[in-house]
Amino acid sequence: MIETGNRSLASRVFYGWWIVAAGFVIQLLNAGMIFHSFGVYFVHFQESFGWTRTQISGAFSIQQLETGILGPVQGWMIIKFGPRKIVTIGIIIAGIGLMMLSRIQNLWQFYAAFTTIALGSSFGGFMAIFSTVANWFEKKRSRAMGIVMAGMSVGGLMVPVMAWSTDSFGWRSTAFASGIVLILVGVPLAQLMRHNPEDYGYLPDGVKPDSGHGDSADDGDNGGPDLNFTAREALRTKVFWYVSFAHASALLVVSAIMVHLIPFIVDRLEYSLATAGTVVTLMTAMMIISQVGGGALGDKVEKRYALTVCLIGHSIALFGLAFATNIWLVAFFVVLHGVSWGTRGPIVISIRADYFGRKAYATIMGFSSMIMMVGMMSGALFTGFVADRTDDYTLAFGILAAVAASGSVLFFVSKPPPLPERLQRAAREREQRQA
């Protein structure tokens, strides 16, 4: 589909969509066998080892901490070595980590296995794939990212299968088999990743340089060629910090529900693991629909307003779960959470490329992930800590819901940043040449 040298893409379908398709499946595998299924393993670890909620949640927090710390380095590596190599290596490491998980006997081995999984899923997942998609699309960026993020949601449909597999074959066999499947399917798909469309004779969205639309396609989102912030310039803007901390507040809710929803349903409401898996499937279905719709929405509306509404939805959902007393109330608030998460996902990822351009997107996203990981790490850990001491989830869920609600203000004030002096000067010089 892509030929080397000076020749253009050989397929009649814009190659960016092949990258989207590969990213969709890789995200599906990572989410279905690792991210969404953590709650399934959570229950079995409690039964097998008697570990506390805090101890088990600690592994998830370590995973997010590692992802955040590696963010800037990973962004640099993606630009330096290209996403194909980085994603390939990451998938192999994550697969090995799952095989290690199948052999654990104590807590330190559990943490070591999840650290390996975190390293692999960090390099072979979210940032590498989304920074690649951001490079290949501009006008259709939110839509393309929505499709890739739908892979993460579809992975949630694997939770009932993972729950059945752990009950039928044991969690050890399931973890080992998951590692094998991840490597066998993910590595070939990783070979489809390419960094820049310009290297293959195209501009973002598939616009040809000689089509008469080259300028507008290469303009970036700020209205002129080369209007791309450097990472340092982005870090100096207020909106970088507003969006990063608001995103982190949303991830407080995401991580708390991701890790503790199944134990909440099984332990507090005393439903079966299969019922809990069905609720996760319902949430996932709403996420799938909302991510595709959210991607299309993000290309048409003011992104910061949509993000504000989504974060308020997250907050209401978690606050409602705190006081839910039956499975029907849980289902209602889980649906609200799924819609808010699905709609927010592609928009909050693409807004950074809209504001700062695509050339340094991977590095900018890497620095932002250091802040985002605070929410992803602390939400699950805080919930486990409080639940262990109160033997209930109400207080923890209520506090995190309030923090998330306050974060919606940050999204609301996240206006496009003014261009740095360097870019303003370049724009003036370009206007003078065109006059």
N, C-alpha and C positions, 0 to 999 in steps of 0.2 A: 504493500500500500504506500510505503514511502521509499523512494529511491535516493541513493546517495549522490554526491557530487552536486552539480548545478541543476539537476532536473527537479521538476515540481512533483507534488503529490500525484500519484498515479490513479487514485480512486476517484470515482465520481462523487462519493460522499466525502464531505470535508473531514479531514483526518482528526480534527478536534473531537468529533463525535465518537470516533473509535476510542480515543483516550477517555472520554466520558463513560463509555460502555465498560471499558476495563476497570476504571475507577469504581464504577457501580458495583461490580462483582467483588473486587478486593475489599471494599468497604463492607459489603454484605458478609463476607467471610470473617473479617476482623470483628464486626459487631456481633454476629450470630454466635460465634464460638468463643469470644472473649468478653466483649463489653457487656452485652445484654445478659449473658449467661452467668455473670458473676454471682447474681443472687441465687441461682440454682446450686452452684458450688458452695455458696455461703451456708445453706441449710445442711448439706452433707458434711462440711468441715465441722460444724457444731456437733453433729451426731458422732462423727468419727473421732474427733480429738478433744471435744469439750472446750474449744476456744471461745473467748468472749466476743461480743459484737465489736468491741474496740480493737481487739487483736486482728480480727479478720478484716475489718474496715481499713486497718493500717496498711494492708497490702495494696488495696485500691488507691490509697493516698500516696503510697510510695510510687506507684505506677504514674500517677499524675504529676508528682514532684519531679520525677525523672524526665517526663515529657516537657515540663516547663523549663527545667534547667538546660536541657539539650536544644531548646527552641532556636536561639540565635545561631548556635553551631550548626544545627541541621539546616537552617535557612542558607547559611554560607555554603554548606556542602552540596545542597541541591543546585545552587548557581554554579559552583565550581566543577562538580563531577556529573551533573545531570540527574534527572529523576529516575531514569531507568536503572542505573546501578544502585542508587540509594534504596529504591523500593524493593529491588531483588534481594539485597542483603538483609533488609529489614524483615521481609517475609520469612526468610530462612531462619533468622534468629528467633522470631516469634514462634515459629513451628517447633524449634528445639526447646524453647521455654515451656510450651504446652506438654511436650514429652517429659521434661523435667518435673512438671507439676504432677504427672501421673505416678511419680516415684517418691514423693515426699513422705517423711515420717515424723517430722517435728516442725516447729514454728520457723526456725531460721531457714530450713530448706524451702518452706512455703514462701517466705519473703525472697529468697534467692531466685526461685522459679518465676515469681511474678515480676521481679526486677528484670529478668531476662525477657519475659513476655513484653514488659513495658518498653524496653529498649527496641525490640523488634517492631512492635506495633507503632512506635513513634516514628521510626525511620520508614516503615513500609506502609504507612497509612495516611492519616489526616493531612498533615502539612504538605508532604511531598505531592500528593494527588491534587489537593486544592490549589496549590501554587502553580502547578502545571496547567490546570484548567483555567486559572486566572490569566495565564499567558496566552492561551489560545482563543479566548473570547473577551469581547468588550460589551457590545450592544446586547448580546444574549448571555452575558456572564451569570446573572442570577439564575436564569433558567437552566443553564448547564450545571451549575453548582447544585441546584435543587434536585436534579436527576441523580447526581453522584451521591448526595446526602440521602436520597431515597434508598440507596443501597444499604446504608446504615440502618434505616428503619425496617426494610425488608428482612434484614438480619434478625430483627426482633421476632419475626415469625418462626425462627428456628428454636426459640425458647421452649415451646412445648415438646419439640423433638429432642432437645438437649435434656429436658426433665425426664422424658420417657427413657432416653438412652442411659442416663445415670441411674435410674431406678431398675432398668432391665439388665444392663451390662456392668454397672458400677461406674463411679465417677473416674476411677483411674483409667479404665479402658476407654472411656469417652474422651478424656483429656489427651491420651496418646493418639487415638484415631484422629482427633481434631488437628493435632500438629501435622500428621501425615497429609491430611486433606488440604490444609492451608498451603503447604509447600508444593504439592503436586498441581494444584489449581492456580495458586497465586503467582508462582514464579513465571510460568509462561505468559500470563497476563501482564506482568510487570514489563515485559519486553516491548509492549506497545507504547510505553511512556516516552515522550519527546519533550524537550524543554521549550523551544521557541518555534513558532510557525515560520518566521522569516528565514530560518535555516533551510526550509524546504520550499521556498518560493511563494509563500502565502503570507497574508496579514491576518490579524485576528478576525474571527467570524467567517473565514474563508474568502475574504475579499482579495481579488487579484491586484497586484501592484499596477497593472496596466488597464484596470477597469474604469478609471476615471474617478474612483472613490478612495484612492490610496491615502490622500491626506486625511480624510475624515476617519478612516479606519485606523490610521496610525497615530492619530492625535492623542490618544489616551482619553481620559475622562475629563480633563481640564481644558480641552479646547485647542491644543496645538501640539506639534511633534516635539518629542523630548520633554514634555511636561510631566516628568516623573520625579517624585521626591526621592532623595536618598534616605536611608534608614535614619541617619542622624537628623536630617531635616524633619522627618516625620515625628521623631521623638521629641522635638522641640515644640510641637503643636499641642494645644490643649485637647483637641478632639481625639488624638491618639490615646490619651489617658482616659478621657471620658468613655470612649467606646470599649477600651480594654477592661476598665473596672465594671462597667455595666454588663459586659459579657461575662465577667467573673461572677457577678451577682446572679445571673441566670443559671450559671453552672453550679452554684450552691444547691439550687433546686434539683437540677438534673442529676447530680451525683447522689444526693440524698435519696431520691426516688429510685435511681438505678440500682443502688446497692441494697436499700432497705425495704423496697416495696414488697418483694416476695416474703422476707421474714416478717414484715408487718402483717401481711395477710395470713400467713401460716401461724405465727405465734400469738398475735393479739386477737385476730378475728377467728382463729382456729378453723380455717378452711384448709383444704388439701393443697399439696404442691401442684397438682394438675390444675386446680382452679386458679391458683396464683399465676400459673403459666398462661392460662386463657386470658386473664386480665392484661398481662403484658402483651399478648397478641393483639388485643383490642387497642391498646395504646399505640402499638406499632402500626396497625392499620390506619389509624388517624394520622399518624406521623407521615406515612407514605403519601396519602392524599394531600396533606398540607404542605409537604416539602415541594412537590411538583407545582402545586398552586402557589406556594410562597415564592418559588423561583420566578414564576411568571409575574406575580404581583410586584416583586422587587424591581423588575425592569420597567415598571409603569408608574409607581407611586414614590412619594418622598420616603426614603428608607427609614429615616430616624423616627418618623411617626409610627410606621408599622412596627418597628422594634419596641417602641414604648408600649403599645397595646399588647404585644406578645409577652413582655416581661410582667405586666400587670396580670395577664392570664396565668403565667407561671405561679405568681404569688397566691392568687385566689385558689388555684388547684392544690397547692401544698397546704394552705391553711384549711381548706375543706377536708383534706385527707387526715389532718390532725384530729378532727372530731368525727370522722366517719365511723359508724357503728355497724354497718352491714355491707355486703358485697356490692349492692346496687349503688350506694353512695360512693364507694370506692371507684366503681366503674365510671360514674359520672365525672368525678374529678380527674380521673386518669385520662379520660377522653379530652378534657379541657387542657390538661398538661401536654398530651400528644399533639393537639392542634397548635398550641403555643410554641412548642419545641420545633415542630415540623415547619411552621411558617417562619419562625425566627432564624433557623439554621442557615439557609442559603443567603438570606439578606444580610446577616451580621458578618458573614465571611466576605461577601462581595463588596460591602460598603467601604472596606479598607482599600480595595483596588480602585474603587470609584474616587476616593479622596486622595490617594497617594500615588496612583499609577501602578503599572504592573512590573516595571523593570526590577525594583527592589522589593517586590511583594513578599517573597519568601523570607527575606531577612526581617522585614517589618513585622510580618506575622509571627516570626520566631520570637522577637522581643515581646510582642503582645501576649504570646503564649505563657511567658513567665508570670504575667499577671493573672491570666485566665486560670492557670493551674492552682492558684490560691483558692479560687472558688471550687474547682473540681476536686481538689484534695481535701479542703476543710469541711465541705458539706457532708460528705459521707462519714468522715472521722468524727466531726462534732456530733452528728446524729447518733452514731454508735456509742460515743462517750456518755452522752446525756441519757440515752435509753438504758445503758447498763446500770446507771445510778438511780434512775427513776422507775425502771422496769416498765417504761411506757414511751411512746413516740410523740405524744401530744406537745410537750414543751419544746422539744427540738424542732419539730416541724413548724410550730408557730413562730419561733424566733427566726428561723431561716426565711420563712414567708415574709416577715416584716423587713428583713434586710433586702430581699429581692425586690420588694415594692419600692424601696427607696432608690434602688438602682435604676428604675424606670426614668427617673428625673435626668440621669446622666445621658441616656439615649435621647431624650427629648431635646437637650441643649447641644447635641452633637452636630453642629452645622459644618458645612464644608470648610476646610481650613484655607486661609489666604496663602497665595503662592509665595515661596521664599524669594528673596531678592534675585537670586541666580535665575530662576525661572521667569520672573517678571522681566528681567533684562533680556533674556532670550526671546520672549514674546514680543517685546518692543522692537528688537532687531529684525525679527521676522516680518513684522508689520511694515517696517521701513523698506525692506527689500521688496515687499509685494506692492508698495505704494507707487 
